[in-house]
């Protein structure tokens, strides 16, 4: 039932996405999330961003780039858990160059609004921060509110996600679910692929192919950008590969006539025994654009020799991926 109108269907597909979660700290009503950020009437002079994932790093870059005095607070030792270690440390260095304040191993205990409208943050372990805006990006939950799921037999996992089988079928025979509500890889293109798989299986079975979750490229639209596809160095080692790492750090040519000291990182993770490129990672301008093309090569099983035999486009940053010859480590 929607706005008093009843609808019926042979099948229902739930794809309602996720919703920001704010920890239960005193004063949480004074904080905002990505839902409210674009409705701010003025740019805060001081912003504290809390979190260490995609959204936290991206919005910290946005506020910092717009000129706000930006502090990123994260409760662990380094942000972007799950990304390549070299990528994480390189981005940290670059954000510091842009005069962003970053406080790792730190978290907020309470938020108090002061008489002048500013916010006083009491930090766990002692100390305070004063700011004009607190932005929380500390995770998302599946958006299942007001769907009436309590009236049907849909099973959820321990984190509140809908349990589905390999065909995205829930425990209720007529209801399927895809995207952020089932957990997994929470990226828009992945949800689109899942939706196409459902549609083809049900209505064009001759075109059906299951979603391949291997080698999914992704980007973090921080400043500078991150682009990545395939295994990180750490994951490749854990998987038992004999790992070679090819790495380059350089100042992009287009910045040499400016005062911008930003440096780009490019990294290839290679299996020394098979010569197969296991992962490509980049921090720098247009990283997402560049890695999208590299994802095709990784998915096709390209070897390092294929990269070496490919002639680069000059002058571009991307040509560095096909000109790295000497392993940085093994």
Residue, then its C-alpha position, 0 to 999 in steps of 0.5 A: x500500500x502506497x499513499x492509501x493505494x494498494x498495488x499487487x505484483x507477481x514479484x517485488x524487487x527491493x532495492x531501496x539502498x542504504x541510509x547513514x548511521x550516526x552513533x548514539x552519542x549525546x548531542x547527535x542531533x547537532x550533527x549532519x550526514x551526507x543526506x543533509x550536506x547538500x542542503x547547507x545554506x552556507x559553507x561552514x568555516x570549520x568542519x569536523x568529518x567523522x569516519x574513515x571510509x569512502x564518504x568520509x574521505x570524499x566529503x572531507x576533501x570537498x569541504x577542504x577544497x571549498x576552503x573550510x577549516x577541515x578536520x577528519x576524525x577516525x577511530x582507527x590508525x589509518x582510513x580506507x580499510x581494505x584498500x592497498x596500504x601504499x594507497x592509504x599512506x600516500x593519500x594521507x600524505x597528500x591530504x596533509x599537504x592540502x592543510x587538512x587536519x587528520x586525527x587518527x585513533x580519535x573519536x567523539x564522546x559528546x557534542x554540545x551546542x554553545x551560545x554562539x551556535x558553534x559546537x564543542x566536541x568532547x573527545x574520548x580520552x580527553x580534550x575538546x574540539x570547537x567547530x561549526x559543523x559535525x559531519x558523520x560518515x560512520x557507516x550505512x544501514x539497509x534502508x528497510x523502514x516502512x516497507x512492512x517486512x514484518x508482515x512477510x517471511x523475510x529473513x535478515x542477517x545479524x547486521x539487518x541485511x536481507x538474506x538472499x540466494x545466488x539468484x537474489x531470492x529472499x526467504x519470501x518466494x515472491x520477493x527479491x532484493x539487490x544492492x545495499x539492502x543485501x550487503x556485499x559490495x555496496x557500489x551503484x554499478x554493482x547494484x545495477x548489474x544485480x538488477x540486470x541479472x534479475x531482469x534477464x533471469x526472469x524475462x530473458x533467460x537466454x541472456x542471463x549471466x550471473x554477476x561476476x564479483x571478481x575484479x570490480x573497479x572502484x574509485x574514491x573521489x577524494x582530492x587527489x582521486x583513488x582508482x583501484x582494481x584487483x588485489x591489494x599487495x597485502x591480499x595478494x600475499x595472504x592469498x599465497x601469490x609470489x608477489x612482485x610490486x611495480x611502483x612509481x611516484x611522480x609529479x604529473x607533468x601538467x603540474x610542473x608549471x604550477x606551485x602544486x606539489x601533488x605527487x601521483x602514485x601508480x602501483x601494479x601487483x604482479x604474480x611473479x610465477x605466472x606474470x599475471x597482473x593481480x591488481x592496479x592501484x593509483x592515487x592522482x588526478x583522473x585515477x577513476x577514469x584511468x582504472x576503468x580501462x585497466x579493469x578490462x585488462x585485469x579481468x581479461x587476465x593480462x600479464x605484466x608482459x602485455x603491459x610492457x608490450x603496450x605503447x603508452x600515450x605521451x604525454x599522459x600520466x596513464x602511460x606510467x602503467x606501461x613503462x614500469x620495468x623494475x620491481x620496487x619489491x618482491 
